[in-house]
Amino acid sequence: MKNVFRLLFFAFAFLGLSKFAEASHNAGGDIQYEYISSTGGTHKYKITMRLYRDNSGITLPGSAIIYACSANYPTVSATLVEIGSTGGTGVVAPTLFDCVSSSNAGVTIHVVLYEGEIVLPGNAPDWTFAFSTCCRNPAIDNILNPSSQGFYIEAKLNNQIGQNNSPEFVSEPVRAFCTGRTFNWKQSVVEPDGDSLFYRISHVKDDSFGSSCASANIDYAPGWTYDQPITTSPPNSLIMNPSTGLITFKPSAIEIDVMAVTVDEYRFDSTIYVWRKIGEVNRDMQIAIASACTPIAQAGVVLDYGVPEIYQDPINGLPTVDYQCLDSTVTLKFAVKLDCSSISPDGTDFRLTKPDGQPLAIKGLTAYCDNNFEASEMEVKLYKPLSKNGKYFLYSKVGNDGNTLLNKCGFPMDEFDTIQLNVTGCFSADYDLENVTIENDLNPVLEWFADTNSYPTYLFQEWQIFRKDPNQTQWNKIGTVFNQFKYDFKDAQIGFIKVDQDSYDYRVEMKLNDDLQGPSNEVHSILLERDNGIVPVVDPDTIPVNLEWNTYNAWPVDSYSVVLQEKVNGTWMPEYLHYNVSSPQNPVLSPDTTYQLFVPELFPGEYRVCVRTTNPNDTQYTAYSNCLPIIITVPPVPDTVVVPNFITPNNDGTNDEFIIQFIEDYEDLSQVTIFNRWGDRVWQSGTFYDNSNPWRGTNQNGTPLADGVYFYSVKLVNASDNYEYVVNGTVTIVDAR
């Protein structure tokens, strides 16, 4: 009797689904549920079901019966109504032919959506929502007797610890693939309650003897199993990531297969501090494996030339996208969707070079991945914007994830495939080197100006300072200024000795966004020289000091001035005597014109002479030359003191020391000071010069000085005779060893 009852029950159930029995060729489906409300002890849920049919079978009915079963309550049912399309034809699965043509796939799959509500009589740990029908596509290869196998899908609910919304599948369950390529196929779900999910490959099922909510696993044909439902290379290499639902496999045979995926849902029970399973959704899927993907899929990752802003460069043939200056995001649109799992978010799938060939750092890649974890466009985000007119080149690389980009059909973007970015509308930074002046006869100082309206100030990185030395053609970087509003720089590499020897050329260059903006104009320092040597001792009764200097090139010079300064107690006094070079009395028409400086009105002592000129259009800029020392002396009184004019400090016992005869006659002051050729003091005695401990050709620290001409100043005072006198002259060091 029990068997008869089971047969009668199956028969009535089959009659209730007679339209489905005729429908055959079921190609997949899934069920989701959504909690609506509770009344008393009952709970209302919305049920959504999608069914997929091979169009070689007949259409599906406009409604379907869904059952809800629990060991604790009688079985309940509800009728789901077709939504959207009518007549059970549905719409073609949207991703079916992305990789394989309809003729190669051998199937066309339609999707039909059903919705309805069901009321559960109470809470139970084992609610099952189920639907079953007949039959499957007889062309299926991986299960036994496919045409006689039924079709069963279910979802489960445990509402003892609260009502629940199931995870909802949002990716497509039917796809066509081709042999020989590795595919990443995402089973994406949305979980509205924030519960934890676990993905797994499960058994494809039929109902069990026509019962409402009981199922049986379908037997696989030899060579296939439920967790290896596709013939792959290498064999049995299909895997599913339990955390993400990503299925990875490389099909190796032409076939039609079925497989199933289950998503388990867990919630933390804070009462007993354990994770409890509260739900489960299942998906039944039919997969077609074709011999070859479409030519556009086989082309790999290529830009979509159907998008208006993408075109082919007529000269080099590269795919090209136009961009405006200061864009910092590059958007790429592709002919075949990308496999999002192949994208390295750190941006290492690409390299970007600027028009000058220098790299521009990529911050990362962002793809707008859809429910199938595929993307038709992607953004390349840059650390710094595009800021130079010209052609940038974005080329493919193997990223840190071990691959280049893949399209959804498993075909890669070849390494070094290049996309051209054509950038226009960039700015031109406006800046000029205004002045080069010798500061205090020590170092060249540069002064420049920049128009901050001519460039984006937020892109500023540094000023780079360049110098070209005499008789050289190469410009050398000598310094950096990181404050964009600091418009001056002291060249400490050129000291007081070098400024008296040569004129130096300078220029500056701004660096914005890692790009040098081009060199400024070139300006050189003013070099002041004597036409008759560098010996600075002058007898007022002799000829004038003859001066020469080069023409200054920072601005059109209308006049130069000669500046004379006196050194008092070791300090240079402010300038007090100017000679206007362009005056009728002293015309200077070209750099080789000699200017005669007359000094008879000066008292004996230390002086220095410099040249300066002021910008007639901008008087804040004044350029000074180097300064030349001048020591004014008078002939000594006969027999007062006798000063040697050379020493040979080589320890041979002859002329080793600077012995000044009769200096001991001066009881109140007898001080000796030695200067180098540039007027700097290198040695000085105490108040009284002691011939028993004389100067031996060293500096103040006792280090021997270089051979050459030096200048001395001997100050003598005898108060009792009312006698004060200064003796100036030169002494030559010759180390004759």
C-alpha positions in Angstrom: 0.0 0.0 0.0 2.9 2.4 0.8 4.3 1.9 -2.6 1.0 2.4 -4.2 0.5 5.6 -2.3 3.9 6.9 -3.4 3.0 6.1 -7.0 -0.3 7.9 -6.7 1.3 10.9 -5.1 3.9 11.1 -7.8 1.2 10.8 -10.5 -0.9 13.6 -9.1 2.2 15.8 -8.7 3.2 15.0 -12.2 -0.3 15.9 -13.4 0.0 19.2 -11.6 3.2 19.9 -13.5 2.1 18.4 -16.8 3.2 21.5 -18.8 6.7 21.2 -17.2 6.8 17.6 -18.1 6.3 18.5 -21.7 8.9 21.3 -21.5 12.1 19.1 -21.4 15.5 20.6 -22.1 15.6 22.4 -18.7 19.0 24.1 -18.6 19.3 25.4 -15.1 17.7 27.5 -12.4 17.8 28.8 -8.8 15.4 29.8 -6.0 15.8 32.7 -3.6 13.5 33.8 -0.7 12.9 37.2 1.0 11.3 37.7 4.4 8.2 40.0 4.2 6.3 39.9 7.5 5.0 37.8 10.4 1.4 37.4 11.7 1.0 35.5 14.9 3.0 32.3 14.4 3.1 32.5 10.6 5.7 34.1 8.4 5.3 35.4 4.9 8.1 35.1 2.4 8.5 36.2 -1.2 9.9 33.5 -3.5 11.9 34.4 -6.7 12.7 31.6 -9.1 14.6 31.7 -12.4 14.4 28.8 -14.9 16.6 28.4 -17.9 15.5 26.5 -21.0 17.2 25.3 -24.1 15.2 26.7 -26.9 15.2 23.4 -28.7 12.6 22.3 -26.1 9.0 23.7 -25.8 8.2 26.9 -23.9 7.7 27.0 -20.1 4.3 27.6 -18.5 3.2 31.0 -17.2 3.2 29.7 -13.6 4.9 27.2 -11.4 4.2 25.6 -8.1 6.8 25.9 -5.3 6.7 23.7 -2.1 7.9 24.4 1.4 8.6 21.4 3.6 9.7 20.8 7.2 9.6 17.8 9.5 7.8 19.9 12.1 4.9 21.2 9.9 2.7 20.0 7.0 4.0 20.8 3.5 2.7 24.1 2.1 2.8 25.4 -1.5 2.4 28.5 -3.5 2.0 29.4 -7.2 4.7 31.6 -8.7 3.7 33.7 -11.7 5.9 34.5 -14.7 7.3 38.1 -14.6 8.3 40.1 -17.6 8.0 37.9 -20.6 4.8 36.0 -21.5 4.2 32.5 -22.8 7.3 31.0 -21.1 9.7 32.0 -23.9 11.8 34.3 -21.7 14.8 36.2 -23.0 18.2 35.0 -24.2 20.7 34.6 -21.4 22.7 37.8 -21.7 26.2 36.4 -21.4 25.8 33.2 -23.3 27.5 34.2 -26.5 30.2 36.6 -25.2 32.9 34.1 -26.0 31.4 31.6 -28.4 29.1 32.1 -31.4 25.6 30.7 -31.3 26.5 28.2 -34.0 29.5 26.9 -32.1 27.7 26.8 -28.8 25.1 24.5 -30.2 22.5 25.8 -27.8 20.5 28.9 -27.1 19.3 29.4 -23.5 16.3 31.5 -22.5 15.6 32.8 -19.0 12.1 32.9 -17.4 11.5 34.7 -14.1 8.8 33.7 -11.6 7.7 35.4 -8.4 5.1 34.7 -5.7 4.5 34.6 -1.9 4.3 31.7 0.5 3.3 31.6 4.2 5.2 29.3 6.6 3.2 28.0 9.5 6.0 28.4 12.0 9.7 28.4 12.8 11.8 25.4 12.1 15.5 24.5 11.5 14.8 22.6 8.3 12.5 24.5 5.9 13.1 23.6 2.3 11.7 25.5 -0.7 11.7 23.1 -3.7 10.7 22.9 -7.3 11.1 19.9 -9.7 10.1 19.1 -13.2 11.1 17.1 -16.2 13.3 16.9 -18.3 16.9 17.7 -19.3 18.6 18.2 -22.6 19.3 14.8 -24.2 22.6 16.2 -25.6 24.2 16.5 -22.1 27.4 14.5 -22.0 28.4 14.3 -18.4 25.4 12.5 -16.8 23.8 9.1 -17.4 20.6 9.0 -19.4 20.1 12.8 -19.5 16.8 12.7 -21.3 15.3 10.6 -18.5 16.7 12.7 -15.7 14.5 15.1 -13.9 15.3 18.7 -12.8 15.3 19.7 -9.1 16.3 23.0 -7.4 15.9 24.0 -3.8 16.7 26.6 -1.1 16.8 26.0 2.7 15.9 28.1 5.7 16.5 27.8 9.4 14.4 30.5 11.1 14.7 29.4 14.6 17.1 32.1 15.5 15.3 34.8 13.5 13.8 35.3 10.1 16.1 35.5 7.2 16.7 36.7 3.6 18.6 34.2 1.5 21.6 35.1 -0.6 20.6 36.2 -4.1 22.4 35.0 -7.1 23.2 38.0 -9.4 25.5 36.4 -11.9 24.4 34.4 -14.9 24.3 30.6 -14.5 24.6 29.6 -18.2 27.6 30.1 -20.3 29.4 28.9 -23.4 33.2 28.4 -23.2 35.8 27.2 -25.7 38.5 24.6 -25.3 42.1 25.4 -24.6 41.6 28.6 -22.5 41.6 29.1 -18.8 38.3 30.6 -17.5 37.4 32.4 -14.3 33.7 32.1 -13.7 32.2 34.0 -10.8 29.1 32.8 -8.9 28.2 36.2 -7.4 25.5 36.6 -4.7 24.2 39.5 -2.7 23.6 38.8 1.0 21.2 41.5 2.4 21.6 40.5 6.1 25.4 40.6 6.4 25.7 36.9 7.2 28.7 34.8 6.3 28.8 32.8 3.1 30.5 29.6 2.0 30.6 28.5 -1.7 30.9 24.9 -2.8 30.3 22.7 -5.8 27.4 20.4 -5.1 25.5 17.5 -6.8 23.1 18.0 -9.7 19.7 16.6 -8.5 16.4 15.1 -9.5 13.4 14.8 -7.2 13.1 11.6 -5.2 10.2 9.5 -6.4 8.0 12.6 -7.1 8.0 13.8 -3.5 7.7 17.6 -3.0 11.0 18.4 -1.2 13.1 15.3 -1.3 15.9 14.9 -3.9 18.4 12.4 -5.2 21.8 12.9 -6.7 22.0 12.3 -10.4 24.7 9.8 -11.5 27.6 11.2 -13.6 28.8 9.4 -16.7 32.3 7.8 -16.4 35.1 10.3 -16.4 33.0 13.0 -14.7 32.1 13.6 -11.0 30.0 16.2 -9.3 33.0 18.3 -8.3 34.8 17.7 -11.6 31.9 18.1 -14.0 33.9 19.4 -17.0 36.7 17.7 -18.9 39.8 19.9 -18.2 43.4 20.1 -18.9 45.1 19.0 -16.8 42.5 16.4 -15.7 40.4 17.1 -12.6 41.8 20.7 -12.2 38.5 22.6 -11.8 38.5 24.5 -8.5 36.1 26.8 -6.7 37.2 29.4 -4.2 35.0 28.8 -1.1 35.3 32.4 0.0 34.5 34.2 -3.3 32.6 31.7 -5.5 35.2 32.0 -8.3 35.4 28.8 -10.4 38.6 28.4 -12.4 39.0 25.7 -15.1 40.5 25.0 -18.5 38.1 23.0 -20.7 39.7 20.5 -23.1 36.8 18.8 -24.9 33.7 19.8 -26.9 30.7 18.8 -24.7 27.6 20.0 -22.9 27.8 19.6 -19.2 25.7 20.3 -16.1 26.9 21.2 -12.6 25.5 22.7 -9.4 26.7 25.3 -6.9 25.6 25.8 -3.3 26.0 28.8 -1.2 25.7 28.1 2.6 24.8 31.0 4.9 25.9 31.2 8.5 25.0 33.5 11.4 26.6 33.9 14.8 24.3 32.8 17.6 25.2 35.2 20.5 23.2 33.0 22.9 25.4 30.0 22.7 28.4 31.6 20.9 28.5 29.4 17.9 28.1 29.9 14.1 24.8 28.3 13.0 23.7 27.6 9.4 20.6 29.6 8.7 20.2 29.2 5.0 21.3 27.7 1.7 20.6 28.4 -2.0 21.4 26.1 -4.9 21.9 26.7 -8.6 21.7 24.2 -11.4 23.7 25.1 -14.5 24.1 23.9 -18.1 27.5 24.6 -19.7 28.4 24.4 -23.4 32.0 23.9 -24.4 32.8 24.8 -28.1 35.8 24.1 -30.2 36.8 27.7 -30.6 35.9 31.1 -29.2 34.9 34.0 -31.5 37.7 35.9 -33.3 37.1 39.0 -31.3 37.4 37.0 -28.1 40.6 35.4 -29.4 42.1 38.9 -30.0 42.5 39.2 -26.2 42.1 42.5 -24.4 41.6 45.1 -27.0 39.9 48.6 -26.9 36.4 48.9 -28.2 36.7 50.9 -31.4 32.9 51.3 -31.4 33.2 53.8 -28.6 33.5 57.3 -30.2 36.5 58.5 -28.2 38.7 55.5 -29.2 40.4 55.5 -32.6 43.4 54.2 -34.4 46.3 56.6 -34.8 46.7 57.1 -38.6 50.5 57.2 -38.3 51.6 54.4 -36.0 48.4 52.4 -36.0 48.1 52.3 -32.2 44.7 52.4 -30.4 44.4 56.0 -29.2 42.4 57.9 -26.7 42.4 61.7 -26.4 42.9 63.3 -23.0 43.0 66.9 -21.6 45.9 68.2 -19.6 45.7 67.5 -15.9 43.5 64.4 -16.3 44.6 61.9 -13.6 42.3 59.1 -14.5 42.5 57.1 -17.8 39.3 55.3 -18.7 39.6 52.3 -21.0 36.7 50.6 -22.7 37.1 47.1 -24.1 35.6 45.1 -26.9 35.2 42.0 -24.8 34.7 42.3 -21.1 37.6 41.8 -18.7 37.9 39.0 -16.3 38.1 41.0 -13.1 40.0 38.4 -11.3 42.9 39.0 -13.7 43.2 42.7 -12.6 46.0 43.6 -10.2 44.5 46.5 -8.2 48.0 47.9 -7.5 48.3 48.9 -11.1 51.2 46.6 -12.0 49.4 45.3 -15.1 50.4 48.5 -16.8 53.3 50.9 -17.2 52.9 54.5 -18.4 55.6 56.6 -20.1 55.5 60.3 -20.8 56.2 62.0 -24.1 59.9 62.3 -23.1 60.1 58.6 -22.3 60.2 59.0 -18.5 57.8 56.8 -16.4 54.7 58.2 -14.8 53.6 56.2 -11.7 50.3 54.4 -11.7 48.4 54.4 -8.4 46.0 51.5 -9.1 43.4 50.0 -11.4 39.7 50.2 -10.7 37.3 48.1 -12.8 33.5 48.4 -12.8 32.9 44.7 -12.3 29.4 43.5 -12.9 27.6 40.6 -11.2 29.5 38.1 -13.3 32.8 39.7 -12.0 33.4 41.0 -15.5 34.0 44.6 -16.6 33.6 46.4 -20.0 35.7 49.4 -18.7 38.5 50.1 -16.3 40.1 53.2 -14.8 43.8 53.6 -14.6 44.4 56.0 -11.6 47.6 58.0 -11.6 49.5 59.4 -8.7 50.0 62.6 -10.7 48.1 64.0 -13.6 49.0 64.1 -17.3 50.8 67.4 -17.6 52.7 67.5 -20.9 51.4 67.9 -24.4 52.2 64.9 -26.6 51.8 61.1 -26.7 51.9 59.0 -23.6 52.2 55.3 -24.0 50.3 52.8 -21.7 51.6 49.3 -22.2 50.7 46.0 -20.8 52.9 44.1 -18.3 52.7 41.0 -16.2 51.4 42.3 -12.9 52.1 41.2 -9.3 49.3 38.7 -9.7 51.4 36.8 -12.3 49.5 37.6 -15.4 48.5 40.4 -17.8 44.9 41.3 -18.1 42.6 38.6 -19.4 39.3 39.0 -21.2 36.3 37.0 -19.9 37.0 34.3 -22.4 40.5 33.6 -21.0 42.5 35.4 -23.7 45.3 37.6 -22.4 46.5 41.1 -23.3 49.9 40.5 -24.8 52.8 41.9 -22.8 53.9 45.3 -24.2 50.6 45.8 -26.1 50.4 49.5 -26.2 47.6 52.1 -25.9 48.4 55.7 -26.9 47.1 58.6 -24.8 47.1 61.8 -26.8 47.3 64.8 -24.4 46.6 68.4 -25.4 45.9 71.7 -23.8 48.8 71.8 -21.3 50.2 74.9 -19.8 53.5 76.7 -20.4 55.2 77.7 -17.2 56.6 81.3 -17.5 59.7 82.1 -15.6 63.0 84.1 -16.2 66.4 84.3 -14.6 66.5 88.0 -13.8 70.0 88.5 -12.3 73.3 87.0 -11.3 75.3 89.1 -8.8 78.5 88.5 -6.8 77.4 88.9 -3.2 79.9 90.6 -1.0 82.8 89.5 -3.3 82.2 85.9 -2.1 79.6 83.9 -4.1 77.4 84.3 -7.1 73.8 84.7 -6.2 71.0 84.0 -8.7 67.6 85.8 -8.7 64.6 84.8 -10.8 60.9 85.4 -11.1 57.9 83.1 -12.0 54.4 83.9 -13.1 52.3 81.7 -10.9 49.3 82.2 -13.1 51.0 80.3 -15.9 51.1 76.9 -14.2 49.2 74.9 -11.6 51.1 75.7 -8.4 50.0 72.5 -6.7 52.1 70.5 -9.1 55.3 72.3 -8.2 58.2 70.1 -7.0 61.4 72.1 -7.2 63.6 74.6 -8.9 66.8 73.1 -10.4 69.8 75.3 -10.7 72.4 74.8 -13.5 75.8 76.3 -14.2 78.1 76.2 -17.2 81.8 76.7 -16.3 84.2 78.6 -18.5 85.2 76.9 -21.7 82.7 74.2 -21.2 79.6 73.3 -23.2 77.9 71.1 -20.6 75.4 72.4 -18.1 75.7 70.9 -14.6 73.0 70.8 -12.0 74.5 72.5 -8.9 71.5 72.9 -6.6 67.8 72.6 -5.8 65.3 74.9 -4.3 62.1 73.2 -2.9 60.2 76.4 -2.0 58.4 77.5 -5.2 58.2 81.1 -3.9 61.9 81.4 -3.0 63.4 83.0 -6.1 67.1 83.1 -5.2 70.0 80.7 -4.8 73.6 81.2 -3.6 76.3 79.2 -5.5 78.5 78.2 -2.6 80.7 76.1 -4.9 82.1 79.2 -6.4 84.0 81.1 -3.6 86.0 84.3 -3.4 89.0 82.9 -5.3 87.0 81.6 -8.3 84.9 84.8 -8.7 88.1 86.7 -9.3 89.2 84.2 -12.0 86.2 83.6 -14.3 82.7 84.5 -15.3 80.1 81.7 -14.9 76.9 81.1 -16.9 73.6 80.1 -15.0 70.1 79.1 -15.8 67.1 77.7 -13.8 64.5 75.2 -14.6 61.2 74.4 -12.9 60.1 70.8 -12.2 56.3 70.2 -12.1 54.7 66.9 -11.8 58.1 65.1 -12.4 58.5 67.1 -15.6 61.2 69.7 -16.2 59.5 72.7 -17.9 62.5 73.8 -20.0 65.5 76.0 -19.2 65.2 79.7 -18.5 67.3 82.3 -20.2 71.1 82.3 -19.5 72.8 84.9 -17.5 76.5 85.2 -16.6 78.3 86.9 -13.7 80.3 90.1 -14.2 84.1 89.5 -14.1 86.2 92.5 -13.2 89.9 92.4 -14.0 93.0 94.6 -14.3 94.6 94.9 -17.6 98.1 95.1 -16.1 98.0 92.2 -13.7 96.6 91.6 -10.3 99.2 93.2 -8.0 97.0 95.5 -5.9 99.7 97.7 -4.3 99.4 101.2 -5.8 101.6 104.2 -5.4 99.5 107.3 -5.8 102.3 108.9 -7.8 102.2 106.0 -10.4 99.8 105.4 -13.2 96.0 104.8 -12.6 94.5 101.4 -11.9 93.2 100.1 -15.3 90.0 98.1 -15.0 88.2 95.8 -17.5 85.0 93.8 -17.3 82.7 91.8 -19.6 79.3 93.1 -20.8 76.4 92.0 -18.5 73.6 90.1 -20.4 70.7 90.0 -17.9 69.2 93.2 -19.3 70.3 96.0 -21.7 72.8 97.9 -19.6 72.8 101.7 -19.9 75.4 102.4 -17.3 78.0 100.8 -15.0 79.3 102.2 -11.7 82.7 101.7 -10.1 82.4 101.2 -6.4 85.2 101.7 -3.9 85.2 100.4 -0.3 87.6 100.8 2.5 88.5 98.2 5.1 88.6 99.5 8.6 89.5 97.3 11.6 88.9 94.2 9.5 85.5 95.3 8.2 84.6 96.7 4.8 82.9 100.0 5.2 79.7 100.9 3.1 80.5 102.1 -0.4 81.4 105.8 -0.3 82.8 106.6 -3.8 81.1 105.9 -7.1 82.5 106.5 -10.6 79.8 106.6 -13.3 81.4 104.7 -16.1 79.1 106.0 -18.8 79.8 109.6 -18.1 81.4 111.7 -20.8 84.6 111.8 -18.9 84.9 108.0 -18.7 83.0 106.4 -21.6 82.8 102.6 -21.7 81.5 101.5 -25.1 82.5 97.8 -25.1 83.9 95.1 -22.8 87.4 95.6 -23.9 87.4 99.3 -23.1 89.8 100.1 -20.3 88.5 102.2 -17.4 91.2 104.2 -15.5 90.7 104.5 -11.8 92.7 107.4 -10.2 93.4 107.1 -6.5 95.7 109.9 -5.5 93.1 111.4 -3.1 92.9 108.2 -1.0 94.7 107.8 2.2 97.0 104.8 2.6 95.1 101.7 3.6 93.2 98.7 2.3 90.5 99.2 -0.4 88.6 97.1 -2.9 87.0 98.1 -6.2 83.9 96.5 -7.8 81.6 97.2 -10.7 77.8 97.2 -10.5 74.8 97.9 -12.8 71.1 98.3 -12.1 68.2 97.1 -14.3 66.7 100.2 -15.8 63.3 98.6 -16.0 63.2 96.9 -12.6 65.4 98.7 -10.1 65.1 95.9 -7.5 67.7 94.0 -9.4 71.4 95.2 -9.1 74.3 93.1 -10.4 77.7 93.3 -8.7 81.0 92.0 -10.1 83.7 90.5 -8.1 85.9 93.0 -6.2 89.6 93.6 -6.6 91.8 94.6 -3.7 93.8 97.8 -3.7 96.4 98.8 -1.1 97.4 102.4 -1.1 100.9 103.0 0.1 103.5 105.8 0.3 107.2 105.5 0.0 108.7 104.7 3.4 110.8 107.2 5.3 114.5 106.3 4.7 116.2 104.3 7.5 113.0 103.9 9.5 112.6 100.1 9.1 113.9 97.7 6.5 111.3 95.1 5.3 112.4 92.1 3.2 110.6 91.6 -0.2 110.9 87.7 -0.2 111.4 84.8 2.2 112.4 81.1 1.5 111.0 79.2 4.5 112.7 75.9 3.6 114.7 75.6 6.9 118.1 76.0 5.2 119.0 78.8 7.6 118.9 81.5 4.9 116.0 83.9 4.5 113.7 81.5 6.3 112.1 84.2 8.3 110.4 87.6 7.8 113.0 89.8 9.8 112.1 93.5 9.9 115.2 95.6 10.8 114.8 98.4 13.4 111.2 97.5 14.2 112.1 97.2 17.9 112.6 101.0 18.0 108.9 101.4 18.1 107.8 101.1 21.7 104.0 101.7 21.5 103.0 99.7 18.4 104.7 97.5 15.9 102.1 95.3 14.4 102.5 93.3 11.1 99.6 92.0 9.0 100.0 89.7 5.9 97.3 89.7 3.1 96.8 87.3 0.2 96.4 88.6 -3.3 92.6 89.0 -2.8 93.0 91.3 0.1 92.2 88.7 2.8 94.2 88.7 6.0 96.1 85.5 6.4 98.4 86.3 9.3 98.7 89.0 12.0 101.2 89.5 14.8 100.4 90.7 18.3 100.8 94.4 19.3 104.5 94.1 19.1 106.3 92.2 16.3 109.0 90.0 17.7 112.0 89.2 15.3 112.9 86.3 17.6 109.5 84.7 16.7 108.9 86.1 13.2 106.4 85.2 10.5 107.6 82.1 8.5 105.3 82.1 5.6 102.3 80.4 7.3 98.7 81.3 7.9 97.4 82.1 11.4 97.1 78.3 12.2 100.7 77.6 11.3 99.9 76.0 7.9 102.4 76.9 5.2 101.0 79.2 2.5 101.4 78.6 -1.2 104.3 80.2 -3.0 103.4 83.6 -4.5 103.1 87.3 -3.8 101.6 88.5 -0.5 101.0 92.0 0.9 102.1 93.3 4.2 101.1 96.3 6.3 103.4 97.4 9.1 101.8 99.8 11.6 104.4 101.7 13.7 103.8 104.1 16.7 106.2 106.0 18.9 104.1 108.2 21.2 107.1 110.0 22.7 108.1 111.2 19.2 104.5 111.7 18.2 105.3 109.3 15.3 102.7 107.1 13.6 103.4 105.4 10.3 102.2 102.6 8.1 104.5 100.7 5.8 102.8 98.7 3.0 104.4 96.5 0.4 104.7 93.1 -1.1 106.6 90.0 -0.1 107.1 86.9 -2.2 107.2 83.4 -0.7 109.6 81.1 -2.5 110.0 77.6 -1.0 113.3 76.7 -2.8 113.6 73.1 -1.7 
